[in-house]
Amino acid sequence: MTELTLGKALGAGLRRAMRDDDRVVLLGEDIGKLGGVFRITDGLLDEFGAGRVIDTPLAESGIVGTAVGLAFRGYRPVVEIQFDGFVYPAFDQIVAQVAKLHYRTHGRVKMPITIRIPWAGGIGAAEHHSESPEAYFVHTAGLRVVAVSNPEDAYRSLRQAIASDDPVIFFEPKRLYHHKGEVDLDAPLADAVPMGLAQVVRGGTDVTLVTYGAMVSTALQAASAAEDEGVSIEVVDLRSLSPVDYDTLAASVRKTGRVVVAHEASREAGVAAEVIASITEFCFEYLESAPLRVTGHDVPYPPAKLEKYHLPDLDRLLDAVDRVLDRGARTGVDA
């Protein structure tokens, strides 16, 4: 096992994928000489050359369009969108081309494209640099959508995404880029947990707390705090936002009878709404209380000095836990 930051684990995953398959090519703004704005691709230009680590113009639609052409020719392109808010100029290419080409050609054309997106808030960034656009892509048939939460998962899931014949939107929580964890760099990819499965990262019996990305760390903190009050929270990391592993979620909810779903993105029509609707369908007779959402607010992402009021925190999670347990809300806290 090797201790790596999440960012270094992603870089190691890219390096391993490129060594294993010379069809893997990287495209993105400043990913070559600079090594990416977050230095995820640092050193890869020197190792693999400008033919496989391609510095592109500032044109996201053109970057993804080029990746589509490369995929037609048998390559496995990995696109870096420099910041989450920059993905919107490429939206037409992603939802109208990447997501549909395999289906409308009856499988004759594959789109093994991985689109990496540094994502969500918590770093005090400027406007358009702290977006949570996952619901747009979850709603788009033909895309896999993945969100990682720790270095080990980042390393193995990125390799799985690149190896997949499906197009994958790969969300990387930028506020966790420097968080460290143990990574097994030598484990066979075939032995890794499949990319589409959720994971129970902390067992519990009273409430199921479902989340993904950087919010997994917050959920684990909430579970530790609740334990001091005699409440046992089971934390489930979704990992895959499309498809969702409802078997794992349902097994947890049938055990606990109560569920809270949390994410940084806005509340309206978010991932939490879909998860709660589906859990209610699958587990209605097991639920002891109405499921609750803890989310960002339905506003454009706020300026850096105000983002702490927008991001769900430990108090908002514990407030929702109290309410599904019918313990009353915590004073002054709005989930």
C-alpha positions in Angstrom: 0.0 0.0 0.0 1.2 3.5 -0.8 0.0 6.7 0.9 -1.1 9.2 -1.8 -3.3 12.3 -2.0 -6.5 12.0 -4.1 -4.8 14.1 -6.8 -1.7 12.0 -6.9 -3.9 8.8 -7.0 -5.7 10.2 -10.1 -2.4 10.9 -11.7 -1.2 7.4 -10.9 -4.4 6.0 -12.4 -3.8 7.9 -15.6 -0.2 6.8 -15.8 -1.1 3.1 -15.3 -3.9 3.3 -17.9 -1.6 4.9 -20.5 1.1 2.3 -19.8 -1.4 -0.6 -20.1 -3.0 0.7 -23.4 -1.3 2.9 -26.0 -4.8 3.9 -27.3 -5.3 6.0 -24.2 -4.8 9.7 -25.0 -5.3 12.8 -22.8 -6.8 16.1 -24.0 -7.3 19.3 -22.0 -6.3 22.9 -21.3 -2.8 23.2 -19.8 -2.5 19.5 -19.1 0.8 19.1 -20.8 3.6 21.5 -19.8 1.8 22.8 -16.8 0.5 19.4 -15.7 -3.0 20.7 -15.3 -4.3 23.5 -13.1 -4.4 21.0 -10.2 -1.3 19.2 -11.4 -3.1 15.9 -11.9 -1.3 15.2 -15.2 2.1 16.4 -13.9 4.9 14.5 -15.5 2.8 12.6 -18.1 3.9 14.8 -21.0 7.6 13.9 -20.3 6.8 10.2 -20.1 4.3 9.8 -23.0 5.0 12.8 -25.3 2.9 15.4 -26.9 1.1 12.9 -29.2 -0.6 11.4 -26.2 -0.8 14.3 -23.7 -2.4 17.0 -25.8 -2.6 20.7 -24.7 -5.7 22.0 -26.4 -7.1 25.5 -27.1 -9.6 27.0 -24.6 -12.6 25.5 -26.4 -14.5 22.8 -24.4 -16.9 21.9 -27.3 -13.9 21.5 -29.6 -12.1 19.3 -27.0 -15.0 16.9 -26.6 -15.7 17.0 -30.3 -12.1 15.9 -31.0 -12.5 13.1 -28.4 -15.5 11.9 -30.4 -13.4 11.7 -33.5 -10.6 9.9 -31.7 -13.1 7.4 -30.3 -14.4 6.7 -33.8 -10.8 5.8 -34.8 -10.4 3.4 -31.9 -8.7 5.5 -29.3 -9.7 5.8 -25.7 -9.6 9.6 -25.0 -9.6 11.1 -21.5 -10.7 14.7 -21.5 -10.0 17.1 -18.6 -12.5 19.9 -18.2 -10.4 22.4 -16.2 -13.3 23.4 -13.9 -16.8 22.2 -13.4 -18.4 25.4 -14.6 -16.5 25.2 -17.9 -18.3 22.0 -19.0 -21.4 23.8 -20.2 -19.9 24.9 -23.6 -19.4 21.2 -24.2 -22.9 20.2 -23.1 -24.2 19.8 -26.7 -21.4 17.5 -27.7 -21.8 15.4 -24.5 -25.6 14.9 -24.5 -26.2 15.0 -28.3 -23.2 13.1 -29.5 -21.2 11.2 -26.9 -24.3 9.8 -25.1 -26.2 8.7 -28.2 -23.7 7.5 -30.8 -23.5 3.9 -29.5 -27.2 3.6 -29.3 -28.1 5.1 -32.6 -25.5 3.0 -34.5 -26.9 -0.2 -33.0 -23.6 -0.7 -31.2 -21.3 -0.4 -34.2 -19.8 2.7 -32.8 -18.4 2.8 -29.2 -17.7 6.0 -27.3 -15.0 4.9 -24.7 -14.5 8.6 -23.6 -13.8 9.5 -20.0 -14.6 13.2 -19.1 -12.8 14.2 -15.9 -14.3 17.2 -14.1 -12.8 18.9 -11.0 -16.1 19.5 -9.2 -18.1 21.2 -6.4 -17.1 23.8 -3.9 -15.2 24.3 -0.7 -12.0 25.9 -2.1 -13.0 29.6 -2.1 -12.9 29.8 -5.9 -14.3 32.5 -8.2 -17.6 32.4 -10.1 -18.0 29.4 -12.5 -15.4 27.4 -10.6 -17.6 25.6 -8.0 -20.5 24.1 -9.8 -22.3 20.9 -9.2 -23.8 19.9 -12.6 -24.2 16.2 -12.0 -28.0 16.1 -12.3 -27.8 17.3 -15.9 -25.7 14.2 -16.8 -27.5 11.7 -14.6 -30.7 12.7 -16.6 -28.9 11.9 -19.9 -29.4 8.3 -21.0 -26.2 6.7 -22.4 -23.8 8.2 -19.9 -22.2 6.6 -16.8 -21.7 9.2 -14.0 -19.2 8.5 -11.3 -18.1 10.6 -8.2 -15.2 9.5 -6.1 -14.5 10.3 -2.5 -11.1 9.0 -1.5 -7.7 8.2 -3.1 -8.1 4.4 -3.4 -11.5 4.8 -5.1 -10.1 7.6 -7.3 -7.3 5.4 -8.5 -9.3 2.2 -9.3 -12.4 3.9 -10.6 -10.5 6.1 -13.0 -8.8 3.1 -14.4 -12.2 1.3 -14.7 -13.7 4.3 -16.4 -10.9 4.4 -19.0 -11.2 0.7 -19.7 -15.0 0.9 -20.1 -16.6 1.0 -23.5 -19.2 3.4 -22.1 -18.7 7.1 -22.0 -18.1 8.2 -18.3 -18.5 11.5 -16.7 -16.0 11.4 -13.9 -16.4 13.9 -11.0 -13.4 14.6 -8.8 -14.1 16.6 -5.6 -11.5 19.3 -5.9 -11.5 20.2 -2.1 -10.3 16.6 -1.5 -7.4 16.7 -4.0 -4.9 17.1 -1.1 -6.5 14.5 1.2 -4.4 11.5 1.8 -5.2 7.8 1.9 -3.7 4.3 1.3 -3.8 3.1 -2.3 -2.9 -0.4 -3.5 -1.2 0.4 -6.8 -0.5 -3.2 -7.6 -4.0 -4.7 -7.1 -5.4 -6.3 -10.3 -8.2 -4.1 -11.8 -10.4 -7.3 -12.0 -10.4 -7.6 -8.2 -11.6 -4.0 -7.7 -15.1 -3.2 -6.6 -17.1 -2.6 -9.8 -17.5 1.0 -10.8 -21.3 0.9 -10.6 -21.6 -0.4 -7.0 -22.3 1.7 -3.9 -20.3 1.0 -0.8 -21.3 1.0 2.9 -18.3 2.9 4.4 -19.6 2.8 7.9 -22.1 0.4 9.3 -25.1 1.4 11.4 -28.5 0.4 12.6 -30.6 3.6 13.2 -30.4 5.8 10.0 -29.0 5.4 6.5 -27.1 8.4 5.4 -26.5 8.4 1.6 -24.1 10.7 -0.1 -21.2 11.0 -2.5 -18.0 12.9 -3.3 -16.6 15.3 -0.7 -19.8 14.9 1.4 -18.8 11.4 2.3 -16.2 12.8 4.7 -18.8 15.1 6.2 -21.2 12.2 6.6 -18.6 10.1 8.4 -17.9 13.1 10.8 -21.7 13.3 11.4 -21.8 9.5 12.1 -19.0 9.8 14.7 -20.7 12.8 16.4 -24.0 11.0 16.5 -22.4 7.9 18.1 -21.6 10.1 21.1 -25.4 10.7 21.4 -26.2 7.0 21.1 -27.3 7.1 17.4 -25.9 4.6 14.9 -25.7 6.0 11.4 -24.9 3.8 8.4 -23.0 5.8 5.7 -23.4 4.8 2.1 -21.1 6.2 -0.6 -23.1 6.1 -3.8 -19.9 6.2 -6.0 -22.0 5.7 -9.2 -24.7 8.3 -9.8 -25.8 6.7 -13.0 -26.6 3.9 -12.8 -27.4 3.9 -9.0 -26.9 0.7 -7.0 -30.3 0.5 -5.5 -29.7 -3.0 -4.2 -27.2 -1.8 -1.7 -29.3 1.2 -0.8 -32.4 -0.9 -0.3 -30.6 -3.4 1.9 -29.4 -0.6 4.1 -32.8 1.2 4.3 -34.6 -2.1 5.1 -32.3 -2.5 8.0 -32.5 1.0 9.4 -36.0 2.1 8.4 -34.8 5.7 8.0 -32.9 7.6 5.3 -31.2 10.9 4.7 -29.7 11.8 1.4 -27.1 14.6 1.1 -25.3 16.5 -1.6 -23.8 19.9 -2.4 -25.8 20.5 -5.5 -29.1 22.4 -5.4 -32.2 20.8 -4.0 -34.6 21.1 -6.9 -34.6 18.0 -9.1 -31.3 16.9 -7.7 -29.8 13.4 -7.3 -31.3 13.2 -3.8 -34.8 13.7 -5.1 -34.4 10.7 -7.5 -32.8 8.5 -4.9 -35.5 9.3 -2.3 -38.3 8.7 -4.9 -36.8 5.3 -5.8 -36.2 4.3 -2.2 -39.7 5.1 -1.4 -40.9 2.9 -4.2 -38.7 0.0 -3.3 -38.8 0.2 0.5 -42.1 2.0 1.4 -43.2 -0.7 3.9 -39.9 -0.5 5.7 -39.8 3.2 6.2 -40.4 4.5 9.8 -40.4 8.1 8.8 -40.3 10.3 5.7 -36.9 10.5 4.0 -35.1 13.8 4.0 -32.7 15.7 1.8 -29.8 17.9 2.9 -28.5 19.9 0.0 -27.1 23.1 -1.3 -29.6 25.9 -1.7 -31.5 26.8 -4.9 -29.3 29.7 -5.8 -26.3 30.3 -8.0 -23.2 29.2 -6.2 -22.4 32.0 -3.7 -19.2 34.1 -3.4 -16.4 32.4 -1.6 -17.0 34.2 1.7 -20.6 32.8 1.8 -20.0 29.2 0.6 -19.9 27.9 4.2 -23.6 28.8 4.4 -24.3 26.9 1.2 -22.5 23.7 1.7 -24.2 21.1 3.9 -22.2 20.7 7.1 -22.2 18.5 10.1 -24.9 20.4 11.9 -27.3 20.3 9.0 -26.8 16.5 8.6 -27.3 15.9 12.3 -30.5 18.0 12.2 -31.9 15.8 9.5 -30.9 12.7 11.4 -32.7 14.0 14.5 -35.9 14.7 12.5 -36.1 11.3 10.9 -35.6 9.8 14.4 -38.4 12.2 15.6 -36.0 13.8 18.1 -36.8 17.4 17.0 -34.8 19.8 14.9 -31.7 21.5 16.2 -32.2 25.2 16.9 -31.4 27.5 14.1 -30.5 24.9 11.6 -32.3 24.5 8.2 -31.6 21.4 6.3 
